[in-house]
Amino acid sequence: MTYQQWTHVKTQDEIKRMQKQPKHDFCATGTNGNNASNDNAVINRGPRIPYAGSNNPRAGQWDGRVMSRHMVADYKRFGVVDGIGVRNSLYVSGCPFRCEGCFQPSIFDFHTGFEYTQELEDRIINDLDYSYVDGITFLGGEPMLNTPILIPLARRIRETYGDDKTIWCWTGYTWEELHRDGETPDKLELLSMVDVLVDGRFMQPLKDPMLQFRGSANQRIIDVHASTADNVHIWDSLHDEHLDYDEIGVDERNEHEGSES
């Protein structure tokens, strides 16, 4: 089977303009009418949210059942960077968070890429059948706004492979936002079939290349099955890297360099 490969044609200037569009907190008041500057008004939004560098939706404001155009930007087989083990990765199209510094701004648009088809879904299911493949990863783009694609796919994966194949998912939503009153139910339906969730907006001021499987320090790797709506359980295998630099004086350095000559 073959499927269409998409390559973005946007220039770097066009991508920069997309990332510099005005950002909005659409939830400027809390349930009790307080201003968003009040801590009580933004309760249950998640770590460091709202964030001025992205759009911040109200509960239920963005509905993937309406917004999704059933488009994907890429499907990659047998990778090792999108979660633990050998994984297949599906990049869905469309993301209204528009975080500053996003590494995939070319797929903000829900119309970007190529259409998700039955042929592609069949290939994904067949590719998971290899014994060395640990599972699949959903990312993009925003998976929680492409539930018309991902819920049937995730359900078919569970029906075919049970829990033998793991499902990872990256989302700009925080765990707390996904569980807010008034959020669309399809998001939690998809989440119920996910094993590991990487949550939260990318925040450029908190960018750290030493973090495991995420771009900024506010984001979390969450064990979905061990968590509850009110209690986030961080993935037990988390191990971020750290660089430690030993301070060395000029005299000590010169002495060391002289000993090697």
N, C-alpha and C positions, 0 to 999 in steps of 0.2 A: 504493500500500500504506500501511496505517496500523499503528501499534503503540501500546501502552498507555504513557501518560506517568505516571511515579510522582512524588509529592511527599511528603517525609517529614512525619510528624505529631508528632514528638517535641518536647517543650517544651525550652527552654534549660536548665532545671533537670535534666531527665532526661538531656540530653546531657552536662552537667557531671558528673553522677553516674557515667555510663559512663566518662568519662575519668579519674575518680579511683579506679577500682577498683585493688586491690593488684596490683603488677607482680611478675613472677617471672623469675629466670634458671633455666631448666630444665636448663641445662648447667653445674651448679655445680662439676663436677670435669672435669678433662681426661682424655685417653686414658690417661695414666699415673697417674691417681688424684690428681693435685695439686688443691689448692683453687683456686677461680676467681680468687682474689686474686693468684695467681701468674701472671705473664705467660705462662709456658709452657702454662698450663691453658686459656687463651682464644686460643691461636694460631689463625690462620686464621678468626677471627670477623669481621674487617673493621674499618674505622676506628671507634674509640670504642665498640665493642660488646664485652661486654654493656653495655646502657644501662638505668639504674634506672627510667627513665620509660616503658619498654615491656616487654612479655613477650619473652623470649629463648629460642627453642625449641632442643631438641637436634636433631641431624641426623636427619631422617626422622620427627620427632615429629608434625609436621603434614602430612597427606597430602591434597592437594586432590582426589584421585580419590575420596576418601571424604567429605570435608568440604563440597565444593561442592554447592549446591542448584540449580545452573543458573539463578541469578537475576542480574539486572542492575539497577542503579539508574538508569542513563540511557544514552542514545546521542545524541551531538551531532554534527551535520554541519557541515563547512566552517568549522572554528575555526582560530585562529592562535596559541593560547596553549599547546598541549600538544605542543610540538616545532616543528621547522623547517617553514615553509611552511604551506599550507592542509591541514588534517588533519581526519579524522573521529575521534571519541573514544568508546570503549566503557568505561563504568564498571561493573565487576563488583561484586557484593555479597559482603561477608564479609571481616573482617580481625581475626585474633586478636592481632596485635601491640599494638593499642590504645595507640598512642603518645600521650603527654600533649600537648595542643595540636593534635591532628590536625584538619585542616580539613574532614574528612568523617566525624565520629564517628557520624553517623546511619546509616551503612551498615557498621558493625562486624558487624551481624547477617547471617548467611548467608541468612536468609529474607526479607530486606528487598527491596523493589522489585517487579519483575515478571519473569515467566519468559522466558528466552532461547528463542526459537522459530526454526523454519526460515524463517518469513516475515521475521523481523528479520535473520537471516543473509543472506538473499537481498538484502535492501535494502542491507546494508552492502557486499556485493560490487558491487551496481549503483552505489552512491554513489561507489565508488572509480574507476569508469570515466571520470569527468570528467577531462579532461586537466589541469586546474589543481589537482587534488587530489594532494598529494605522498604521502599514505599514511594509516595509521591508528595510533592510540595506544591501548594497553591500560593502564588504571589503575583505581582503585576507592577502597576495597576492595583486596584483594590478588590480583593476576593469577596469581601462582604457586600459589595455592590454588584457582584456577578453571580448571585445565587441561582438564577435560572440555569446557568451552566453547571455550577459546582455542586449543588445539592443532588441532582440526578446522578452525576458522576460519582460523588462520594458514596451515595447509596448503593450504586452498582458495585463499587469497589468492596464495600462491606458485605454485600450479598455474595460476591465471588470469592473473596479471600478472607472474610471475617476480620479478625484482629491480627492476622499474619503479616499484613502490610500496614505500615504506619502512615498517617496523614499529618503533614506539617502545614501550617498556614501563617503567612505574614499579613498583618493588617495595620492600617493607620488608626483604627479604632482602639481605644484602651479596653481592657477587660471590664472596667466599671461602666464605660459607655455602652458596651454591648448588653449589659444587664439593666440599663436604666428603664424605668417605667416609660412606656410610650415608644420604645424602639420597635422597629418592624420585626415580626416573629421569625422571618426567614433567616435572620442572622444567627439566632440561637439554634435554629434547626441545623444549619451548617456546622456551627461550633460543636454541637453534640456528637458529630462524627469525626471531629478533629482530635488528634492525640496531643500535639504540641502547638501552641500558639505563640508567635512573636508579635507583641502588641505595641501600639503607640506610634505617634508621628515621629518622623526623623527630625531631630533638632540639631541644626548645624553647629551651634555653640557647644553642644555636648558630644560632637563627633569624636570617636575614638577608634582607630583602626585595630586596636588590640582586643576589642570586645568580640566575644564568640557569637557568630551568626546574627549580628545586629550592628547598626551603624552609630547609634548614639546612646548615651548612658541612661536615659530615661526609659528606653525600651526594655521589655522583660521577656524571658523565655519561660512560658507557663505550661506546667503539666495540667492539661485540661481535666483529666479524669480525677486528679487528686484535689482539684479546686472546687470551691462553691461560689455562688454569686457574691458572697461577702468576704471570702477568704481566698486570696491568690496563693497558690503553691508553686514556687519557683522550681523549675526543672532540676532534678537531683544531679544531673550530669554537667551542670554549668561549671565551666572553668575558663574565666577570662585570663588573658595573658597580661603580664606587667613587665615593663622595662625598668631596671634599676641601674642607675649610673653611679659608679663610685667616684666621689670627688678626689681629685689629685692635684697637688700644688705644682707650681712651675719647677721648683728645685727637685721635687720627687720625680717629676716626669723626665727632667734632664738626666738625673742620676740613672733612671731606668733605661733611657735611650742610650746612655753611654755604656751601660753594662752589656748592651747587645752589639756594640760596634767591635 
